[in-house]
Amino acid sequence: MPDAGKPVALVTGGSDGIGRALAVRLAREGYVVAIMGRRPELLQAACHDIDAAGGEGASHAFRVDLTDRGAFPKKIDDVVEKLGRVDLFVANAGTAGPSSARHFDAREAQRVIDLNVSAFMAGIAHVLPPMLERRSGHIVAVSSLAAFRGLPKSAVYCATKAFVSTFMESFRGDLKGTGVFTTTVHPGFVRTALNAGAKNLPFIMTPERAADAIWKAIKRKAPNVAFPFPLAAPLAAARLLPNGLYERFF
Ligand SMILES: NC(=O)c1ccc[n+]([C@@H]2O[C@H](COP(=O)([O-])OP(=O)(O)OC[C@H]3O[C@@H](n4cnc5c(N)ncnc54)[C@H](OP(=O)(O)O)[C@@H]3O)[C@@H](O)[C@H]2O)c1
């Protein structure tokens, strides 16, 4: 068991991108951090950075494919067995793929849904009951500004992220007074493997800056956070536009 005084965070997709930067930040803020991902070399490299930020033993890697319905809950059990509990669960792992109406591929869509929707729910379903029992815990869901409206050539990604945000909005109401908090994160573009090769992404930010915004939201138990402001503001405003007016832009 780790230092009993330290809170325990579990970050899915904590071996790369936003999840890795957040895992490092959480270690610096005093958490023991469990990360999950598939590639061992990424897990190992992330653990090195997490330990550098939080001291030796701050990191714990758990290799799993989150879309494996049998294996993922068992890995969460392994985390609890090793670290005692999960105080902060960050449902971060996500993927994207092209999904233009003109070249729609239902199998590719299913791949995105399996991770962004099914694995997202499976993780929450498994970490939540002990949190409710203890009357304490915090669930953070990494959605996207793409949840705000249907964007061109991104039907599946937008729809899965809208699912995440709407799901969390409902859960937030259900969880009032239980001692379990939720935060839904809506990042704009972040420079990670997810959008490698894409050019001219507006207001793109580093994973470390995204992690800083997420950490601040976790700290103040914000129900929602959207960033960066210059992109979040117009997209939030676009939500309020009548559909007919919005559709004229695309
Ligand atoms: N980057 C952006 O511009 C952006 C913007 C808004 C929202 N987001 C959201 O932020 C989250 C993180 O994105 P990111 O850009 O940081 O992605 P990323 O750099 O591609 O990292 C994804 C992480 O998830 C892990 N992962 C992927 N599929 C997995 C699976 N089936 N099982 C286990 N682990 C898996 C990856 O490790 P392995 O591949 O080794 O498993 C990696 O650690 C996602 O939910 C994404 O939708 C990203």
The ligand as a MOL file (V3000), in Angstrom:
LIG
                    3D

  0  0  0     0  0            999 V3000
M  V30 BEGIN CTAB
M  V30 COUNTS 48 52 0 0 0
M  V30 BEGIN ATOM
M  V30 1 N -5.9760 16.2220 -28.4100 0
M  V30 2 C -7.0180 17.0170 -28.5730 0
M  V30 3 O -6.9750 17.9870 -29.3690 0
M  V30 4 C -8.2590 16.7870 -27.7520 0
M  V30 5 C -9.2350 17.8030 -27.7430 0
M  V30 6 C -10.3870 17.6270 -27.0050 0
M  V30 7 C -10.5750 16.4650 -26.2870 0
M  V30 8 N -9.6320 15.4920 -26.3200 0 CHG=1
M  V30 9 C -9.8890 14.2740 -25.5470 0
M  V30 10 O -8.8580 14.1160 -24.5860 0
M  V30 11 C -8.6790 12.7280 -24.3090 0
M  V30 12 C -7.2120 12.3800 -24.4490 0
M  V30 13 O -6.8240 12.6450 -25.7840 0
M  V30 14 P -5.3000 12.8180 -26.2120 0
M  V30 15 O -5.2940 13.8000 -27.3130 0
M  V30 16 O -4.4480 13.0230 -25.0360 0 CHG=-1
M  V30 17 O -5.0560 11.3690 -26.8510 0
M  V30 18 P -3.6800 10.5910 -27.1240 0
M  V30 19 O -2.4990 11.4930 -27.0410 0
M  V30 20 O -3.9320 9.8170 -28.3630 0
M  V30 21 O -3.5950 9.5850 -25.8750 0
M  V30 22 C -4.5620 8.5810 -25.7310 0
M  V30 23 C -4.2160 7.7540 -24.5130 0
M  V30 24 O -5.2350 6.7520 -24.3610 0
M  V30 25 C -4.6410 5.4600 -24.4410 0
M  V30 26 N -5.5670 4.5760 -25.1400 0
M  V30 27 C -6.1090 4.7390 -26.3600 0
M  V30 28 N -6.9040 3.7000 -26.6750 0
M  V30 29 C -6.8640 2.8490 -25.6130 0
M  V30 30 C -7.4470 1.6010 -25.3240 0
M  V30 31 N -8.2590 0.9820 -26.1960 0
M  V30 32 N -7.1660 1.0130 -24.1440 0
M  V30 33 C -6.3260 1.5950 -23.2600 0
M  V30 34 N -5.7680 2.7970 -23.4680 0
M  V30 35 C -6.0120 3.4100 -24.6330 0
M  V30 36 C -3.3310 5.6660 -25.2100 0
M  V30 37 O -2.3630 4.6630 -24.9290 0
M  V30 38 P -2.2710 3.3270 -25.8500 0
M  V30 39 O -2.5880 3.7450 -27.2590 0
M  V30 40 O -0.8930 2.8180 -25.6540 0
M  V30 41 O -3.2920 2.4010 -25.3000 0
M  V30 42 C -2.9020 7.0120 -24.6450 0
M  V30 43 O -2.3430 6.8580 -23.3650 0
M  V30 44 C -9.5870 11.9730 -25.2850 0
M  V30 45 O -10.7960 11.6220 -24.6450 0
M  V30 46 C -9.8590 13.0090 -26.3720 0
M  V30 47 O -11.0800 12.7760 -27.0440 0
M  V30 48 C -8.4740 15.6200 -27.0330 0
M  V30 END ATOM
M  V30 BEGIN BOND
M  V30 1 1 1 2
M  V30 2 2 2 3
M  V30 3 1 2 4
M  V30 4 1 4 5
M  V30 5 2 4 48
M  V30 6 2 5 6
M  V30 7 1 6 7
M  V30 8 2 7 8
M  V30 9 1 8 9
M  V30 10 1 8 48
M  V30 11 1 9 10
M  V30 12 1 9 46
M  V30 13 1 10 11
M  V30 14 1 11 12
M  V30 15 1 11 44
M  V30 16 1 12 13
M  V30 17 1 13 14
M  V30 18 2 14 15
M  V30 19 1 14 16
M  V30 20 1 14 17
M  V30 21 1 17 18
M  V30 22 2 18 19
M  V30 23 1 18 20
M  V30 24 1 18 21
M  V30 25 1 21 22
M  V30 26 1 22 23
M  V30 27 1 23 24
M  V30 28 1 23 42
M  V30 29 1 24 25
M  V30 30 1 25 26
M  V30 31 1 25 36
M  V30 32 1 26 27
M  V30 33 1 26 35
M  V30 34 2 27 28
M  V30 35 1 28 29
M  V30 36 1 29 30
M  V30 37 2 29 35
M  V30 38 1 30 31
M  V30 39 2 30 32
M  V30 40 1 32 33
M  V30 41 2 33 34
M  V30 42 1 34 35
M  V30 43 1 36 37
M  V30 44 1 36 42
M  V30 45 1 37 38
M  V30 46 2 38 39
M  V30 47 1 38 40
M  V30 48 1 38 41
M  V30 49 1 42 43
M  V30 50 1 44 45
M  V30 51 1 44 46
M  V30 52 1 46 47
M  V30 END BOND
M  V30 END CTAB
M  END
